[in-house]
Amino acid sequence: MKSDQITQVLVFLFKSKMLREGWGEALNLEELTARVMPGLADAGFDMERVEDAFAWLESLVLYQQAMPAGPRKHAMRILSAEEARYLDTTCQCLIQQLYFDGLLDEVSRELVIHQLLAFKNEHIDLSLVKLVTLLVLATRDPQALVAASARFMEMGGHAVQGRLQ
């Protein structure tokens, strides 16, 4: 997976959706695919990477649908050895802090970790954790998305700073 190119597509989609439409409701992947995918080649993106980005988004939606319903408050999450190998301490701390602050629930936290591991062949840094968190929340909880965006701004810089060069 060429994650830098895929994350550029994901950042473009996120910023385009956010700037044009706001976040009044959760992301509708089918509508986004039909409306946006054809124009991404015109924007200069390699269609293979566009398809990879949409496959990543689709895996997010499918994994989300497979998650059990009903939150369990303050459940402890211990990373497996493989997860810990790809998510350094800084990334782990950010995910835990978002959980403890109520911006991620148990399901969202699992989705963030799962989707980050799709990039395990590349370096996972804080900007990627932030981007994946925002995309997960965009599919689940627009209010938490706004709160997380504000939190990331408080932390310094835009949430996806460093992902678009």
URJO-V743340 format. One record per residue. N is the residue number from 1. RES is the residue in one small letter. SS is DSSP state (A for helix, B for strand, O for the rest). D_CENTER is the distance of its C-alpha to the mean C-alpha in Angstrom with 2 decimals. Layout:
n=N res=RES ss=SS d_center=D_CENTER
n=N res=RES ss=SS d_center=D_CENTER
This chain:
n=1 res=m ss=O d_center=16.09
n=2 res=k ss=O d_center=16.29
n=3 res=s ss=A d_center=12.90
n=4 res=d ss=A d_center=13.97
n=5 res=q ss=A d_center=14.96
n=6 res=i ss=A d_center=12.00
n=7 res=t ss=A d_center=9.62
n=8 res=q ss=A d_center=12.39
n=9 res=v ss=A d_center=12.22
n=10 res=l ss=A d_center=8.54
n=11 res=v ss=A d_center=9.51
n=12 res=f ss=A d_center=12.69
n=13 res=l ss=A d_center=11.43
n=14 res=f ss=A d_center=9.39
n=15 res=k ss=A d_center=12.51
n=16 res=s ss=A d_center=14.91
n=17 res=k ss=A d_center=13.85
n=18 res=m ss=A d_center=13.75
n=19 res=l ss=A d_center=16.99
n=20 res=r ss=A d_center=18.84
n=21 res=e ss=A d_center=18.20
n=22 res=g ss=O d_center=16.58
n=23 res=w ss=O d_center=14.72
n=24 res=g ss=O d_center=17.67
n=25 res=e ss=O d_center=16.19
n=26 res=a ss=O d_center=13.17
n=27 res=l ss=O d_center=11.84
n=28 res=n ss=O d_center=14.53
n=29 res=l ss=A d_center=13.54
n=30 res=e ss=A d_center=17.26
n=31 res=e ss=A d_center=18.19
n=32 res=l ss=A d_center=15.54
n=33 res=t ss=A d_center=16.67
n=34 res=a ss=A d_center=20.28
n=35 res=r ss=A d_center=20.13
n=36 res=v ss=A d_center=17.99
n=37 res=m ss=A d_center=18.12
n=38 res=p ss=A d_center=21.85
n=39 res=g ss=A d_center=21.68
n=40 res=l ss=A d_center=19.18
n=41 res=a ss=O d_center=22.08
n=42 res=d ss=O d_center=24.11
n=43 res=a ss=O d_center=21.56
n=44 res=g ss=O d_center=22.21
n=45 res=f ss=O d_center=19.39
n=46 res=d ss=O d_center=20.61
n=47 res=m ss=A d_center=20.40
n=48 res=e ss=A d_center=19.76
n=49 res=r ss=A d_center=16.51
n=50 res=v ss=A d_center=15.68
n=51 res=e ss=A d_center=16.49
n=52 res=d ss=A d_center=14.39
n=53 res=a ss=A d_center=11.25
n=54 res=f ss=A d_center=12.36
n=55 res=a ss=A d_center=13.18
n=56 res=w ss=A d_center=9.72
n=57 res=l ss=A d_center=8.67
n=58 res=e ss=A d_center=11.97
n=59 res=s ss=A d_center=11.54
n=60 res=l ss=A d_center=8.61
n=61 res=v ss=A d_center=11.20
n=62 res=l ss=A d_center=14.04
n=63 res=y ss=A d_center=12.92
n=64 res=q ss=A d_center=12.24
n=65 res=q ss=A d_center=15.74
n=66 res=a ss=A d_center=17.25
n=67 res=m ss=O d_center=16.34
n=68 res=p ss=O d_center=19.45
n=69 res=a ss=O d_center=20.00
n=70 res=g ss=O d_center=21.19
n=71 res=p ss=O d_center=19.78
n=72 res=r ss=O d_center=21.75
n=73 res=k ss=O d_center=22.07
n=74 res=h ss=O d_center=21.65
n=75 res=a ss=O d_center=21.30
n=76 res=m ss=O d_center=21.37
n=77 res=r ss=O d_center=18.80
n=78 res=i ss=O d_center=20.37
n=79 res=l ss=O d_center=18.44
n=80 res=s ss=O d_center=20.29
n=81 res=a ss=A d_center=21.94
n=82 res=e ss=A d_center=19.63
n=83 res=e ss=A d_center=16.44
n=84 res=a ss=A d_center=18.32
n=85 res=r ss=A d_center=19.38
n=86 res=y ss=A d_center=15.96
n=87 res=l ss=O d_center=14.51
n=88 res=d ss=O d_center=17.12
n=89 res=t ss=A d_center=18.54
n=90 res=t ss=A d_center=16.83
n=91 res=c ss=A d_center=13.29
n=92 res=q ss=A d_center=14.78
n=93 res=c ss=A d_center=16.44
n=94 res=l ss=A d_center=13.50
n=95 res=i ss=A d_center=11.78
n=96 res=q ss=A d_center=15.33
n=97 res=q ss=A d_center=16.10
n=98 res=l ss=A d_center=13.30
n=99 res=y ss=A d_center=14.71
n=100 res=f ss=A d_center=18.24
n=101 res=d ss=O d_center=17.75
n=102 res=g ss=O d_center=16.72
n=103 res=l ss=O d_center=13.32
n=104 res=l ss=O d_center=11.86
n=105 res=d ss=O d_center=14.30
n=106 res=e ss=A d_center=15.10
n=107 res=v ss=A d_center=13.26
n=108 res=s ss=A d_center=9.89
n=109 res=r ss=A d_center=10.63
n=110 res=e ss=A d_center=11.53
n=111 res=l ss=A d_center=8.54
n=112 res=v ss=A d_center=6.41
n=113 res=i ss=A d_center=9.52
n=114 res=h ss=A d_center=10.09
n=115 res=q ss=A d_center=7.16
n=116 res=l ss=A d_center=7.83
n=117 res=l ss=A d_center=11.36
n=118 res=a ss=A d_center=11.08
n=119 res=f ss=A d_center=11.35
n=120 res=k ss=O d_center=14.22
n=121 res=n ss=O d_center=16.78
n=122 res=e ss=O d_center=15.49
n=123 res=h ss=O d_center=15.28
n=124 res=i ss=O d_center=12.21
n=125 res=d ss=O d_center=12.62
n=126 res=l ss=A d_center=11.59
n=127 res=s ss=A d_center=10.17
n=128 res=l ss=A d_center=7.71
n=129 res=v ss=A d_center=7.02
n=130 res=k ss=A d_center=6.82
n=131 res=l ss=A d_center=4.66
n=132 res=v ss=A d_center=1.82
n=133 res=t ss=A d_center=4.05
n=134 res=l ss=A d_center=4.81
n=135 res=l ss=A d_center=3.41
n=136 res=v ss=A d_center=4.60
n=137 res=l ss=A d_center=7.29
n=138 res=a ss=A d_center=8.07
n=139 res=t ss=A d_center=9.11
n=140 res=r ss=A d_center=10.95
n=141 res=d ss=O d_center=12.34
n=142 res=p ss=A d_center=12.92
n=143 res=q ss=A d_center=15.12
n=144 res=a ss=A d_center=12.78
n=145 res=l ss=A d_center=10.36
n=146 res=v ss=A d_center=13.53
n=147 res=a ss=A d_center=14.50
n=148 res=a ss=A d_center=11.43
n=149 res=s ss=A d_center=11.82
n=150 res=a ss=A d_center=15.46
n=151 res=r ss=A d_center=15.06
n=152 res=f ss=A d_center=13.23
n=153 res=m ss=A d_center=16.08
n=154 res=e ss=A d_center=18.57
n=155 res=m ss=O d_center=17.43
n=156 res=g ss=O d_center=18.44
n=157 res=g ss=O d_center=17.13
n=158 res=h ss=O d_center=14.35
n=159 res=a ss=O d_center=10.83
n=160 res=v ss=O d_center=10.14
n=161 res=q ss=O d_center=13.77
n=162 res=g ss=O d_center=14.82
n=163 res=r ss=O d_center=12.43
n=164 res=l ss=O d_center=14.95
n=165 res=q ss=O d_center=18.48
